[in-house]
Amino acid sequence: MMSVSQFSVEQLEQLKLAVAKGLDLAAAQKYINEELQIPLSYMETRFLISDLGLELFDKNAALKQEEQQKTMQDQQQEAMAKEGSESLDAKATGGVQVTQDSVKRPGAVANGQVTFSDGEHSSWYITPEGQLGLDSQTPGYQPSQADIEEFQQALKNLLS
């Protein structure tokens, strides 16, 4: 099994620079095997990266972050469009809009977004124990009782 001490200082610097450019573990292994011409197994590459304290690129985390940013941008555009004019539909329903996210939040059985009648946006989630949680953009925000009731009914309809 290869260790850090078996690499030259130059090889380690080349590897660090390559990883800093956004390699994941498989790409790092390929780089070591082909560019540095040192045959390493996937596990040996993993240990080497760990020993060097390098941060690998996580494609799943990057995709999730991009998706969250796109969702937030879409919601901001939606909110700006709503801000300019009040729709009759929003008045009739009290203005509470509830959606469910396609990507599950860690530790939640379901999650999504809610916009209350006053325009406040929050993320909602349901824990495996069945508890409902809200993460509001405004610290300490409390929706009106009418909005809470409408949110609960809309959520019940959405999830059934």
mmCIF file of the C-alpha atoms, coordinates in Angstrom:
data_MODEL
# 
_entry.id   MODEL 
# 
loop_
_atom_site.group_PDB 
_atom_site.id 
_atom_site.type_symbol 
_atom_site.label_atom_id 
_atom_site.label_alt_id 
_atom_site.label_comp_id 
_atom_site.label_asym_id 
_atom_site.label_entity_id 
_atom_site.label_seq_id 
_atom_site.pdbx_PDB_ins_code 
_atom_site.Cartn_x 
_atom_site.Cartn_y 
_atom_site.Cartn_z 
_atom_site.occupancy 
_atom_site.B_iso_or_equiv 
_atom_site.pdbx_formal_charge 
_atom_site.auth_seq_id 
_atom_site.auth_comp_id 
_atom_site.auth_asym_id 
_atom_site.auth_atom_id 
_atom_site.pdbx_PDB_model_num 
ATOM 1   C CA . MET A 1 1   ? 0.000   0.000  0.000   1.00 0.00 ? 1   MET A CA 1 
ATOM 2   C CA . MET A 1 2   ? 1.304   3.439  -0.979  1.00 0.00 ? 2   MET A CA 1 
ATOM 3   C CA . SER A 1 3   ? 1.794   6.180  1.592   1.00 0.00 ? 3   SER A CA 1 
ATOM 4   C CA . VAL A 1 4   ? 2.329   9.934  1.398   1.00 0.00 ? 4   VAL A CA 1 
ATOM 5   C CA . SER A 1 5   ? 6.065   9.449  2.015   1.00 0.00 ? 5   SER A CA 1 
ATOM 6   C CA . GLN A 1 6   ? 6.384   7.473  -1.235  1.00 0.00 ? 6   GLN A CA 1 
ATOM 7   C CA . PHE A 1 7   ? 5.378   10.524 -3.308  1.00 0.00 ? 7   PHE A CA 1 
ATOM 8   C CA . SER A 1 8   ? 7.811   13.265 -4.215  1.00 0.00 ? 8   SER A CA 1 
ATOM 9   C CA . VAL A 1 9   ? 7.098   16.785 -2.999  1.00 0.00 ? 9   VAL A CA 1 
ATOM 10  C CA . GLU A 1 10  ? 6.505   17.787 -6.619  1.00 0.00 ? 10  GLU A CA 1 
ATOM 11  C CA . GLN A 1 11  ? 4.000   14.949 -7.154  1.00 0.00 ? 11  GLN A CA 1 
ATOM 12  C CA . LEU A 1 12  ? 2.102   15.910 -3.995  1.00 0.00 ? 12  LEU A CA 1 
ATOM 13  C CA . GLU A 1 13  ? 1.959   19.559 -5.107  1.00 0.00 ? 13  GLU A CA 1 
ATOM 14  C CA . GLN A 1 14  ? 0.685   18.520 -8.536  1.00 0.00 ? 14  GLN A CA 1 
ATOM 15  C CA . LEU A 1 15  ? -1.997  16.389 -6.899  1.00 0.00 ? 15  LEU A CA 1 
ATOM 16  C CA . LYS A 1 16  ? -3.033  19.208 -4.545  1.00 0.00 ? 16  LYS A CA 1 
ATOM 17  C CA . LEU A 1 17  ? -3.366  21.621 -7.479  1.00 0.00 ? 17  LEU A CA 1 
ATOM 18  C CA . ALA A 1 18  ? -5.369  19.105 -9.499  1.00 0.00 ? 18  ALA A CA 1 
ATOM 19  C CA . VAL A 1 19  ? -7.756  18.400 -6.596  1.00 0.00 ? 19  VAL A CA 1 
ATOM 20  C CA . ALA A 1 20  ? -8.170  22.136 -5.964  1.00 0.00 ? 20  ALA A CA 1 
ATOM 21  C CA . LYS A 1 21  ? -9.455  22.467 -9.540  1.00 0.00 ? 21  LYS A CA 1 
ATOM 22  C CA . GLY A 1 22  ? -12.479 20.320 -8.642  1.00 0.00 ? 22  GLY A CA 1 
ATOM 23  C CA . LEU A 1 23  ? -11.693 16.625 -8.902  1.00 0.00 ? 23  LEU A CA 1 
ATOM 24  C CA . ASP A 1 24  ? -13.861 14.002 -7.278  1.00 0.00 ? 24  ASP A CA 1 
ATOM 25  C CA . LEU A 1 25  ? -12.336 10.793 -5.900  1.00 0.00 ? 25  LEU A CA 1 
ATOM 26  C CA . ALA A 1 26  ? -12.565 8.814  -9.143  1.00 0.00 ? 26  ALA A CA 1 
ATOM 27  C CA . ALA A 1 27  ? -11.003 11.661 -11.130 1.00 0.00 ? 27  ALA A CA 1 
ATOM 28  C CA . ALA A 1 28  ? -8.236  12.014 -8.518  1.00 0.00 ? 28  ALA A CA 1 
ATOM 29  C CA . GLN A 1 29  ? -7.451  8.304  -8.841  1.00 0.00 ? 29  GLN A CA 1 
ATOM 30  C CA . LYS A 1 30  ? -7.354  8.604  -12.620 1.00 0.00 ? 30  LYS A CA 1 
ATOM 31  C CA . TYR A 1 31  ? -5.072  11.653 -12.344 1.00 0.00 ? 31  TYR A CA 1 
ATOM 32  C CA . ILE A 1 32  ? -2.645  9.791  -10.048 1.00 0.00 ? 32  ILE A CA 1 
ATOM 33  C CA . ASN A 1 33  ? -2.663  6.688  -12.271 1.00 0.00 ? 33  ASN A CA 1 
ATOM 34  C CA . GLU A 1 34  ? -2.334  8.455  -15.615 1.00 0.00 ? 34  GLU A CA 1 
ATOM 35  C CA . GLU A 1 35  ? -0.658  11.818 -15.019 1.00 0.00 ? 35  GLU A CA 1 
ATOM 36  C CA . LEU A 1 36  ? 1.630   10.908 -12.122 1.00 0.00 ? 36  LEU A CA 1 
ATOM 37  C CA . GLN A 1 37  ? 1.982   7.330  -13.403 1.00 0.00 ? 37  GLN A CA 1 
ATOM 38  C CA . ILE A 1 38  ? 1.531   5.819  -9.955  1.00 0.00 ? 38  ILE A CA 1 
ATOM 39  C CA . PRO A 1 39  ? -0.867  2.855  -9.809  1.00 0.00 ? 39  PRO A CA 1 
ATOM 40  C CA . LEU A 1 40  ? -3.239  3.328  -6.859  1.00 0.00 ? 40  LEU A CA 1 
ATOM 41  C CA . SER A 1 41  ? -6.466  1.548  -6.035  1.00 0.00 ? 41  SER A CA 1 
ATOM 42  C CA . TYR A 1 42  ? -9.598  3.532  -5.299  1.00 0.00 ? 42  TYR A CA 1 
ATOM 43  C CA . MET A 1 43  ? -9.194  2.861  -1.552  1.00 0.00 ? 43  MET A CA 1 
ATOM 44  C CA . GLU A 1 44  ? -5.522  3.850  -1.568  1.00 0.00 ? 44  GLU A CA 1 
ATOM 45  C CA . THR A 1 45  ? -6.480  7.083  -3.327  1.00 0.00 ? 45  THR A CA 1 
ATOM 46  C CA . ARG A 1 46  ? -9.116  7.728  -0.698  1.00 0.00 ? 46  ARG A CA 1 
ATOM 47  C CA . PHE A 1 47  ? -6.605  7.218  2.124   1.00 0.00 ? 47  PHE A CA 1 
ATOM 48  C CA . LEU A 1 48  ? -4.027  9.423  0.401   1.00 0.00 ? 48  LEU A CA 1 
ATOM 49  C CA . ILE A 1 49  ? -6.533  12.259 -0.084  1.00 0.00 ? 49  ILE A CA 1 
ATOM 50  C CA . SER A 1 50  ? -7.553  11.919 3.555   1.00 0.00 ? 50  SER A CA 1 
ATOM 51  C CA . ASP A 1 51  ? -3.945  11.892 4.777   1.00 0.00 ? 51  ASP A CA 1 
ATOM 52  C CA . LEU A 1 52  ? -3.258  15.068 2.800   1.00 0.00 ? 52  LEU A CA 1 
ATOM 53  C CA . GLY A 1 53  ? -6.399  16.722 4.198   1.00 0.00 ? 53  GLY A CA 1 
ATOM 54  C CA . LEU A 1 54  ? -7.676  17.604 0.731   1.00 0.00 ? 54  LEU A CA 1 
ATOM 55  C CA . GLU A 1 55  ? -11.297 18.504 -0.057  1.00 0.00 ? 55  GLU A CA 1 
ATOM 56  C CA . LEU A 1 56  ? -12.682 16.629 -3.042  1.00 0.00 ? 56  LEU A CA 1 
ATOM 57  C CA . PHE A 1 57  ? -15.413 17.936 -5.302  1.00 0.00 ? 57  PHE A CA 1 
ATOM 58  C CA . ASP A 1 58  ? -18.800 16.425 -4.397  1.00 0.00 ? 58  ASP A CA 1 
ATOM 59  C CA . LYS A 1 59  ? -20.986 16.309 -7.522  1.00 0.00 ? 59  LYS A CA 1 
ATOM 60  C CA . ASN A 1 60  ? -24.144 15.470 -5.548  1.00 0.00 ? 60  ASN A CA 1 
ATOM 61  C CA . ALA A 1 61  ? -23.656 18.377 -3.159  1.00 0.00 ? 61  ALA A CA 1 
ATOM 62  C CA . ALA A 1 62  ? -22.947 20.725 -6.054  1.00 0.00 ? 62  ALA A CA 1 
ATOM 63  C CA . LEU A 1 63  ? -26.068 19.581 -7.919  1.00 0.00 ? 63  LEU A CA 1 
ATOM 64  C CA . LYS A 1 64  ? -28.165 19.964 -4.777  1.00 0.00 ? 64  LYS A CA 1 
ATOM 65  C CA . GLN A 1 65  ? -26.786 23.451 -4.167  1.00 0.00 ? 65  GLN A CA 1 
ATOM 66  C CA . GLU A 1 66  ? -27.480 24.456 -7.784  1.00 0.00 ? 66  GLU A CA 1 
ATOM 67  C CA . GLU A 1 67  ? -31.026 23.110 -7.480  1.00 0.00 ? 67  GLU A CA 1 
ATOM 68  C CA . GLN A 1 68  ? -31.600 25.034 -4.244  1.00 0.00 ? 68  GLN A CA 1 
ATOM 69  C CA . GLN A 1 69  ? -30.267 28.232 -5.813  1.00 0.00 ? 69  GLN A CA 1 
ATOM 70  C CA . LYS A 1 70  ? -32.510 27.776 -8.843  1.00 0.00 ? 70  LYS A CA 1 
ATOM 71  C CA . THR A 1 71  ? -35.512 27.130 -6.586  1.00 0.00 ? 71  THR A CA 1 
ATOM 72  C CA . MET A 1 72  ? -34.763 30.268 -4.579  1.00 0.00 ? 72  MET A CA 1 
ATOM 73  C CA . GLN A 1 73  ? -34.353 32.331 -7.768  1.00 0.00 ? 73  GLN A CA 1 
ATOM 74  C CA . ASP A 1 74  ? -37.644 30.982 -9.128  1.00 0.00 ? 74  ASP A CA 1 
ATOM 75  C CA . GLN A 1 75  ? -39.379 31.789 -5.850  1.00 0.00 ? 75  GLN A CA 1 
ATOM 76  C CA . GLN A 1 76  ? -37.934 35.309 -5.782  1.00 0.00 ? 76  GLN A CA 1 
ATOM 77  C CA . GLN A 1 77  ? -39.105 35.927 -9.344  1.00 0.00 ? 77  GLN A CA 1 
ATOM 78  C CA . GLU A 1 78  ? -42.507 34.551 -8.440  1.00 0.00 ? 78  GLU A CA 1 
ATOM 79  C CA . ALA A 1 79  ? -42.703 36.773 -5.368  1.00 0.00 ? 79  ALA A CA 1 
ATOM 80  C CA . MET A 1 80  ? -41.683 39.844 -7.371  1.00 0.00 ? 80  MET A CA 1 
ATOM 81  C CA . ALA A 1 81  ? -44.363 39.091 -9.963  1.00 0.00 ? 81  ALA A CA 1 
ATOM 82  C CA . LYS A 1 82  ? -46.971 38.718 -7.216  1.00 0.00 ? 82  LYS A CA 1 
ATOM 83  C CA . GLU A 1 83  ? -45.798 41.846 -5.424  1.00 0.00 ? 83  GLU A CA 1 
ATOM 84  C CA . GLY A 1 84  ? -46.748 44.098 -8.347  1.00 0.00 ? 84  GLY A CA 1 
ATOM 85  C CA . SER A 1 85  ? -50.396 43.014 -8.367  1.00 0.00 ? 85  SER A CA 1 
ATOM 86  C CA . GLU A 1 86  ? -52.690 41.107 -6.074  1.00 0.00 ? 86  GLU A CA 1 
ATOM 87  C CA . SER A 1 87  ? -54.460 38.246 -7.788  1.00 0.00 ? 87  SER A CA 1 
ATOM 88  C CA . LEU A 1 88  ? -58.111 37.464 -7.115  1.00 0.00 ? 88  LEU A CA 1 
ATOM 89  C CA . ASP A 1 89  ? -57.121 33.851 -6.514  1.00 0.00 ? 89  ASP A CA 1 
ATOM 90  C CA . ALA A 1 90  ? -54.742 34.850 -3.714  1.00 0.00 ? 90  ALA A CA 1 
ATOM 91  C CA . LYS A 1 91  ? -57.472 36.959 -2.072  1.00 0.00 ? 91  LYS A CA 1 
ATOM 92  C CA . ALA A 1 92  ? -59.976 34.119 -2.294  1.00 0.00 ? 92  ALA A CA 1 
ATOM 93  C CA . THR A 1 93  ? -57.635 31.572 -0.724  1.00 0.00 ? 93  THR A CA 1 
ATOM 94  C CA . GLY A 1 94  ? -56.078 33.896 1.820   1.00 0.00 ? 94  GLY A CA 1 
ATOM 95  C CA . GLY A 1 95  ? -52.886 33.904 -0.213  1.00 0.00 ? 95  GLY A CA 1 
ATOM 96  C CA . VAL A 1 96  ? -51.178 30.855 1.314   1.00 0.00 ? 96  VAL A CA 1 
ATOM 97  C CA . GLN A 1 97  ? -49.277 28.955 -1.364  1.00 0.00 ? 97  GLN A CA 1 
ATOM 98  C CA . VAL A 1 98  ? -47.774 25.531 -0.538  1.00 0.00 ? 98  VAL A CA 1 
ATOM 99  C CA . THR A 1 99  ? -45.450 23.398 -2.668  1.00 0.00 ? 99  THR A CA 1 
ATOM 100 C CA . GLN A 1 100 ? -43.584 20.155 -2.044  1.00 0.00 ? 100 GLN A CA 1 
ATOM 101 C CA . ASP A 1 101 ? -39.885 19.845 -2.939  1.00 0.00 ? 101 ASP A CA 1 
ATOM 102 C CA . SER A 1 102 ? -38.828 16.988 -5.204  1.00 0.00 ? 102 SER A CA 1 
ATOM 103 C CA . VAL A 1 103 ? -35.572 16.511 -3.253  1.00 0.00 ? 103 VAL A CA 1 
ATOM 104 C CA . LYS A 1 104 ? -36.056 15.325 0.325   1.00 0.00 ? 104 LYS A CA 1 
ATOM 105 C CA . ARG A 1 105 ? -34.373 17.286 3.088   1.00 0.00 ? 105 ARG A CA 1 
ATOM 106 C CA . PRO A 1 106 ? -32.103 15.122 5.273   1.00 0.00 ? 106 PRO A CA 1 
ATOM 107 C CA . GLY A 1 107 ? -34.037 13.828 8.271   1.00 0.00 ? 107 GLY A CA 1 
ATOM 108 C CA . ALA A 1 108 ? -37.447 14.660 6.781   1.00 0.00 ? 108 ALA A CA 1 
ATOM 109 C CA . VAL A 1 109 ? -40.136 12.447 5.272   1.00 0.00 ? 109 VAL A CA 1 
ATOM 110 C CA . ALA A 1 110 ? -41.549 15.391 3.288   1.00 0.00 ? 110 ALA A CA 1 
ATOM 111 C CA . ASN A 1 111 ? -40.613 19.027 2.821   1.00 0.00 ? 111 ASN A CA 1 
ATOM 112 C CA . GLY A 1 112 ? -41.387 22.035 0.693   1.00 0.00 ? 112 GLY A CA 1 
ATOM 113 C CA . GLN A 1 113 ? -42.032 25.748 0.581   1.00 0.00 ? 113 GLN A CA 1 
ATOM 114 C CA . VAL A 1 114 ? -44.864 27.972 1.790   1.00 0.00 ? 114 VAL A CA 1 
ATOM 115 C CA . THR A 1 115 ? -45.630 31.597 1.088   1.00 0.00 ? 115 THR A CA 1 
ATOM 116 C CA . PHE A 1 116 ? -48.062 33.140 3.569   1.00 0.00 ? 116 PHE A CA 1 
ATOM 117 C CA . SER A 1 117 ? -50.629 35.833 2.753   1.00 0.00 ? 117 SER A CA 1 
ATOM 118 C CA . ASP A 1 118 ? -48.310 38.596 3.997   1.00 0.00 ? 118 ASP A CA 1 
ATOM 119 C CA . GLY A 1 119 ? -45.630 37.484 1.498   1.00 0.00 ? 119 GLY A CA 1 
ATOM 120 C CA . GLU A 1 120 ? -43.375 35.811 4.074   1.00 0.00 ? 120 GLU A CA 1 
ATOM 121 C CA . HIS A 1 121 ? -41.640 32.748 2.653   1.00 0.00 ? 121 HIS A CA 1 
ATOM 122 C CA . SER A 1 122 ? -40.774 29.696 4.758   1.00 0.00 ? 122 SER A CA 1 
ATOM 123 C CA . SER A 1 123 ? -39.543 26.159 4.244   1.00 0.00 ? 123 SER A CA 1 
ATOM 124 C CA . TRP A 1 124 ? -41.623 23.428 5.864   1.00 0.00 ? 124 TRP A CA 1 
ATOM 125 C CA . TYR A 1 125 ? -40.695 19.850 6.741   1.00 0.00 ? 125 TYR A CA 1 
ATOM 126 C CA . ILE A 1 126 ? -42.215 16.827 8.447   1.00 0.00 ? 126 ILE A CA 1 
ATOM 127 C CA . THR A 1 127 ? -39.975 14.661 10.618  1.00 0.00 ? 127 THR A CA 1 
ATOM 128 C CA . PRO A 1 128 ? -40.199 10.843 10.711  1.00 0.00 ? 128 PRO A CA 1 
ATOM 129 C CA . GLU A 1 129 ? -42.006 11.319 14.045  1.00 0.00 ? 129 GLU A CA 1 
ATOM 130 C CA . GLY A 1 130 ? -44.719 13.337 12.274  1.00 0.00 ? 130 GLY A CA 1 
ATOM 131 C CA . GLN A 1 131 ? -43.745 16.742 13.641  1.00 0.00 ? 131 GLN A CA 1 
ATOM 132 C CA . LEU A 1 132 ? -44.205 19.745 11.370  1.00 0.00 ? 132 LEU A CA 1 
ATOM 133 C CA . GLY A 1 133 ? -41.448 22.348 11.308  1.00 0.00 ? 133 GLY A CA 1 
ATOM 134 C CA . LEU A 1 134 ? -41.108 25.763 9.662   1.00 0.00 ? 134 LEU A CA 1 
ATOM 135 C CA . ASP A 1 135 ? -37.872 27.564 8.810   1.00 0.00 ? 135 ASP A CA 1 
ATOM 136 C CA . SER A 1 136 ? -38.721 31.175 8.103   1.00 0.00 ? 136 SER A CA 1 
ATOM 137 C CA . GLN A 1 137 ? -36.484 33.653 6.307   1.00 0.00 ? 137 GLN A CA 1 
ATOM 138 C CA . THR A 1 138 ? -37.312 36.205 8.997   1.00 0.00 ? 138 THR A CA 1 
ATOM 139 C CA . PRO A 1 139 ? -36.128 35.209 12.498  1.00 0.00 ? 139 PRO A CA 1 
ATOM 140 C CA . GLY A 1 140 ? -39.049 34.966 14.928  1.00 0.00 ? 140 GLY A CA 1 
ATOM 141 C CA . TYR A 1 141 ? -41.718 35.202 12.199  1.00 0.00 ? 141 TYR A CA 1 
ATOM 142 C CA . GLN A 1 142 ? -45.155 33.968 13.263  1.00 0.00 ? 142 GLN A CA 1 
ATOM 143 C CA . PRO A 1 143 ? -47.906 33.591 10.626  1.00 0.00 ? 143 PRO A CA 1 
ATOM 144 C CA . SER A 1 144 ? -51.462 34.634 11.451  1.00 0.00 ? 144 SER A CA 1 
ATOM 145 C CA . GLN A 1 145 ? -53.826 32.021 12.874  1.00 0.00 ? 145 GLN A CA 1 
ATOM 146 C CA . ALA A 1 146 ? -55.854 32.092 9.638   1.00 0.00 ? 146 ALA A CA 1 
ATOM 147 C CA . ASP A 1 147 ? -52.684 31.474 7.610   1.00 0.00 ? 147 ASP A CA 1 
ATOM 148 C CA . ILE A 1 148 ? -51.677 28.587 9.899   1.00 0.00 ? 148 ILE A CA 1 
ATOM 149 C CA . GLU A 1 149 ? -55.063 26.937 9.453   1.00 0.00 ? 149 GLU A CA 1 
ATOM 150 C CA . GLU A 1 150 ? -54.995 27.456 5.686   1.00 0.00 ? 150 GLU A CA 1 
ATOM 151 C CA . PHE A 1 151 ? -51.406 26.165 5.520   1.00 0.00 ? 151 PHE A CA 1 
ATOM 152 C CA . GLN A 1 152 ? -52.324 23.013 7.446   1.00 0.00 ? 152 GLN A CA 1 
ATOM 153 C CA . GLN A 1 153 ? -55.330 22.362 5.180   1.00 0.00 ? 153 GLN A CA 1 
ATOM 154 C CA . ALA A 1 154 ? -53.315 23.002 2.004   1.00 0.00 ? 154 ALA A CA 1 
ATOM 155 C CA . LEU A 1 155 ? -50.534 20.741 3.287   1.00 0.00 ? 155 LEU A CA 1 
ATOM 156 C CA . LYS A 1 156 ? -53.030 17.998 4.089   1.00 0.00 ? 156 LYS A CA 1 
ATOM 157 C CA . ASN A 1 157 ? -54.465 18.252 0.561   1.00 0.00 ? 157 ASN A CA 1 
ATOM 158 C CA . LEU A 1 158 ? -50.995 18.302 -1.005  1.00 0.00 ? 158 LEU A CA 1 
ATOM 159 C CA . LEU A 1 159 ? -49.794 15.196 0.837   1.00 0.00 ? 159 LEU A CA 1 
ATOM 160 C CA . SER A 1 160 ? -52.954 13.109 0.393   1.00 0.00 ? 160 SER A CA 1 
# 
